[in-house]
């Protein structure tokens, strides 16, 4: 028998049979449009001496983004990373700097010690050997404790992702899809309940469910139709869109239309990127030149699609990841000398008077 989940006293309760789920409609008219970037590596680059610049003038990385209309920062959180900086202490420190400059904050729980994505969802080492019910409790307690830490540091996120690109589930093998939908739903519910339990303010963070199918209507429909059947309430749909993996701009437009009309929830493209030097399209035709100008054109066109989503339900776009290890990634907004590329100006026309 399928299970569904509700929040009561911040604990996960299993109900049978399935309760009827009513979509909550969150008005997006008048809602601030999220111009965002995942800047999870920015502090690490600056700590190691990399200097971000605009026209050869040194500035903090955060200042450059703020000067060009960016109003949200997205930061990932790993449980106990060994080779990556994104632990709780590091993430709080970067969130503080961003909050001081007026950024809003989207927290991305990976529920892993390293990258979690459609191809891998490794259980944190601290949770190895736990059975499913123990994992549900661990997710709830860890989420609650970390949210409490962010709140105590004065950087409670405005929005929280429960898992990262969870099209194939999370915390494998227990929450791996498609074979373990009941387990997956229970783990997601535990994470959501943990956010609410750890937050002592009346205004709770909004909840996002994030998959990686920006240009794939069929897979998007399969995932959210099934997920919604469990009665788990959430606020935002998050999508990744990389054209070399996720389809054409027309595919993206069609899926944005479908999601808006079908689910009536606000949608954010929470991971978008294009390369400023030949990388993904060396052996096939590219939709845009892999050059700094082509990168800018790509972001401008994708943003237009989001802005034209029906019923004003396209409410934001985030670049992944524009300030990594100092101009070493072709998806960066910065060259090897630290100077910011033309793509930084895409939102100037929307945000400057």
C-alpha positions in Angstrom: 0.0 0.0 0.0 1.4 3.4 -1.0 2.3 5.7 1.9 1.8 9.4 2.2 3.1 11.9 4.6 2.0 15.0 6.5 3.6 17.3 9.0 2.3 17.1 12.6 4.4 18.1 15.5 7.4 18.1 13.1 7.5 14.3 12.9 6.9 12.1 10.0 3.6 10.2 10.1 2.7 7.4 7.7 -0.9 7.5 6.5 -2.8 4.8 4.6 -4.5 5.0 2.2 -3.1 7.9 0.2 -4.6 11.3 1.2 -5.9 13.5 -1.6 -3.3 16.2 -2.4 -4.5 19.7 -3.1 -2.0 22.0 -4.9 -1.4 25.1 -2.9 -1.1 28.1 -5.3 1.6 30.6 -4.3 1.0 33.9 -6.1 4.0 35.0 -8.1 2.5 38.3 -9.3 4.5 41.0 -7.7 7.0 38.5 -6.3 10.6 39.5 -6.5 12.3 37.8 -9.5 15.3 35.8 -8.3 18.5 36.7 -10.2 20.9 34.2 -8.6 24.1 32.4 -8.8 25.5 29.3 -7.0 28.6 30.8 -5.5 29.6 27.9 -3.3 33.2 28.0 -4.3 33.7 31.8 -4.3 35.0 32.1 -0.7 37.4 29.2 -1.3 38.8 31.0 -4.3 39.2 34.2 -2.4 40.7 32.5 0.6 43.4 31.1 -1.6 44.3 34.5 -3.0 42.3 34.7 -6.2 41.3 38.3 -6.9 38.1 38.9 -8.8 38.1 42.0 -11.0 35.9 44.2 -13.2 37.8 46.1 -15.9 41.1 45.3 -14.1 39.8 46.8 -10.9 39.8 44.4 -7.9 36.5 43.9 -6.1 35.1 41.2 -3.9 33.3 38.5 -6.0 30.0 39.2 -4.1 30.2 42.9 -4.9 30.6 42.3 -8.6 27.4 40.2 -8.7 25.5 42.7 -6.5 26.6 45.6 -8.8 24.9 43.8 -11.7 21.5 43.1 -10.2 22.0 39.7 -8.5 19.8 39.4 -5.5 20.1 35.7 -4.5 22.9 33.4 -3.6 22.7 29.6 -3.7 25.0 27.6 -1.5 25.4 23.8 -1.3 25.9 22.0 2.0 27.7 18.6 2.3 27.5 16.6 5.5 31.2 15.9 6.2 33.2 16.8 3.1 36.9 15.7 3.0 38.1 17.2 -0.2 35.7 20.1 -0.7 35.1 23.2 1.5 31.3 23.2 1.7 30.7 22.1 5.3 28.5 23.9 7.8 31.0 26.4 9.1 32.2 27.4 5.6 28.6 27.8 4.3 27.5 29.9 7.3 30.5 32.2 6.8 29.8 32.7 3.2 26.1 33.2 3.8 26.9 35.9 6.4 28.9 37.9 3.9 26.1 37.6 1.3 23.4 38.6 3.8 25.4 41.6 4.8 25.3 42.8 1.2 21.5 42.2 0.9 21.4 38.8 -0.9 18.7 36.3 -0.2 19.9 32.8 0.4 18.9 29.4 -1.1 20.3 26.5 0.8 21.0 23.3 -1.2 21.1 20.1 0.9 23.0 17.4 -0.9 22.6 14.8 2.0 26.1 13.5 1.1 29.7 14.1 1.9 30.3 15.0 -1.8 28.4 15.8 -5.0 24.9 14.4 -5.3 23.3 14.4 -8.7 21.3 12.0 -11.0 24.3 9.7 -11.4 25.3 9.4 -7.7 23.6 9.9 -4.3 26.1 8.6 -1.8 25.1 8.2 1.8 27.2 10.3 4.2 29.9 8.2 5.9 28.4 9.0 9.3 25.2 7.3 8.2 26.6 4.2 6.6 25.1 1.0 7.9 21.9 2.6 8.9 18.6 1.0 7.8 15.9 3.0 6.2 14.0 4.0 9.4 17.3 5.1 10.9 18.1 7.1 7.8 14.7 8.9 8.0 15.5 9.9 11.6 19.0 11.0 10.6 17.7 13.2 7.8 15.2 14.8 10.1 17.6 15.4 13.0 20.5 16.6 10.7 18.3 19.0 8.8 16.7 20.4 12.0 20.1 20.9 13.7 21.7 22.6 10.7 18.7 24.9 10.1 18.9 25.8 13.8 22.7 26.6 13.3 21.9 28.9 10.3 19.2 30.7 12.3 21.4 31.2 15.3 24.1 32.7 13.0 21.6 35.1 11.6 21.4 33.6 8.1 18.3 31.5 8.1 17.7 30.7 4.4 14.7 32.1 2.6 14.5 28.9 0.6 15.7 25.3 1.1 16.2 22.5 -1.4 15.6 19.0 0.0 18.2 17.1 -2.0 20.0 18.0 -5.2 18.8 16.9 -8.7 16.7 14.1 -7.2 15.2 12.7 -10.4 16.7 9.3 -9.5 16.1 9.7 -5.8 18.5 10.3 -2.9 20.5 8.4 -0.3 21.0 5.3 -2.4 20.2 2.4 -2.3 17.3 3.0 0.1 15.9 6.1 -1.7 16.9 5.2 -5.2 14.3 5.6 -7.9 12.3 4.2 -9.6 12.3 1.1 -7.3 11.9 2.8 -3.9 9.4 5.6 -4.2 7.9 5.0 -0.8 11.3 5.3 0.9 12.2 8.3 -1.2 9.0 10.1 -0.2 9.6 9.4 3.4 13.1 10.8 3.3 12.0 14.0 1.5 9.2 14.4 4.1 11.8 14.0 6.9 13.9 16.7 5.4 11.0 19.1 5.0 9.8 18.4 8.6 13.4 19.0 9.8 13.4 22.4 8.2 10.2 23.4 10.0 11.3 21.9 13.3 14.7 23.7 13.3 13.2 27.1 12.5 11.9 29.1 15.4 10.5 32.0 13.4 7.0 32.3 12.3 8.1 32.8 8.7 9.5 29.4 7.5 11.8 28.9 4.6 10.1 28.0 1.3 10.7 24.4 0.2 12.0 23.5 -3.3 12.1 20.1 -5.0 14.8 20.1 -7.6 15.3 17.8 -10.6 17.4 18.1 -13.7 15.0 17.9 -16.6 14.6 21.5 -17.8 13.9 20.5 -21.4 12.2 17.2 -20.8 8.5 17.4 -20.3 7.9 13.6 -20.2 10.4 13.0 -17.4 9.2 16.1 -15.5 5.7 14.9 -15.7 6.6 11.3 -14.6 8.5 12.6 -11.5 6.1 15.3 -10.3 2.9 13.3 -11.0 4.3 10.5 -8.9 5.8 12.7 -6.2 2.6 14.7 -5.7 0.6 11.5 -5.2 2.3 11.2 -1.8 0.6 14.4 -0.5 3.9 16.1 0.3 3.5 19.9 0.2 6.3 22.1 -1.2 6.5 25.6 -2.6 8.8 25.7 -5.6 9.8 23.5 -8.6 13.5 23.7 -9.3 15.0 22.6 -12.6 18.5 22.3 -14.0 19.0 23.3 -17.7 22.2 22.6 -19.5 21.4 22.5 -23.3 24.0 19.7 -24.1 22.2 17.4 -21.7 18.6 18.8 -21.4 17.4 19.7 -24.8 16.9 22.8 -27.0 15.5 26.2 -26.0 12.2 25.1 -27.5 12.2 22.0 -25.3 12.8 24.3 -22.3 10.0 26.7 -23.4 7.6 23.8 -23.8 8.4 22.3 -20.4 8.1 25.7 -18.7 4.7 26.1 -20.2 3.7 22.5 -19.2 4.9 22.9 -15.6 3.1 26.2 -15.1 -0.2 25.0 -16.4 -0.1 21.5 -14.9 1.3 22.2 -11.4 0.6 25.9 -10.9 3.7 26.4 -8.8 6.5 28.9 -9.2 9.4 27.6 -11.1 13.1 28.5 -10.9 15.8 27.4 -13.2 18.2 26.8 -10.3 21.1 25.5 -12.4 21.9 27.0 -15.8 25.2 27.3 -17.6 27.0 27.7 -20.9 30.7 27.7 -21.7 32.8 30.7 -22.7 35.4 28.6 -24.5 35.0 25.4 -26.7 34.0 22.6 -24.3 30.7 20.8 -24.9 30.3 21.4 -28.6 33.7 20.6 -30.1 32.3 17.9 -32.3 28.8 19.0 -33.0 26.9 22.2 -33.9 26.3 24.5 -31.0 23.1 26.6 -30.3 25.4 29.5 -29.4 29.1 30.1 -30.0 31.1 28.9 -27.0 32.6 32.3 -26.5 32.2 35.0 -24.0 29.6 36.7 -26.2 27.8 33.4 -26.9 27.6 32.7 -23.2 26.0 36.1 -22.7 23.5 35.5 -25.5 22.6 32.1 -24.0 21.8 33.5 -20.6 19.8 36.4 -22.1 17.6 34.0 -24.2 17.1 31.5 -21.4 16.1 34.3 -19.1 13.5 35.5 -21.7 11.9 32.1 -21.7 11.7 32.1 -17.9 10.2 35.6 -17.9 7.6 34.5 -20.5 6.4 31.5 -18.5 2.5 31.5 -18.3 0.8 33.0 -15.3 4.1 34.7 -14.2 5.2 31.4 -12.7 8.8 31.6 -14.0 10.2 33.4 -11.0 14.0 33.1 -11.3 17.2 31.9 -12.8 20.5 30.8 -11.1 23.9 30.3 -12.9 26.0 27.3 -11.9 28.7 28.0 -11.0 30.2 31.4 -12.1 33.0 31.9 -9.5 34.7 28.5 -9.0 38.4 28.2 -8.5 39.5 31.3 -10.3 38.7 31.2 -14.0 39.5 27.5 -14.3 36.1 26.4 -15.5 34.8 27.3 -19.0 31.4 28.0 -17.3 32.9 30.7 -15.1 32.0 34.4 -15.4 35.7 35.2 -15.0 38.8 34.7 -17.1 42.2 33.4 -15.9 43.2 36.9 -14.8 40.1 37.4 -12.7 38.3 39.8 -15.0 34.6 39.3 -15.3 33.2 38.4 -18.7 30.4 40.2 -20.7 27.7 37.7 -19.3 27.7 39.7 -16.1 25.8 42.5 -17.8 22.7 40.5 -18.8 20.5 41.7 -16.0 21.7 45.4 -16.0 18.8 46.4 -18.3 16.3 45.0 -15.8 17.8 46.3 -12.6 19.4 49.7 -13.4 17.5 52.9 -13.6 
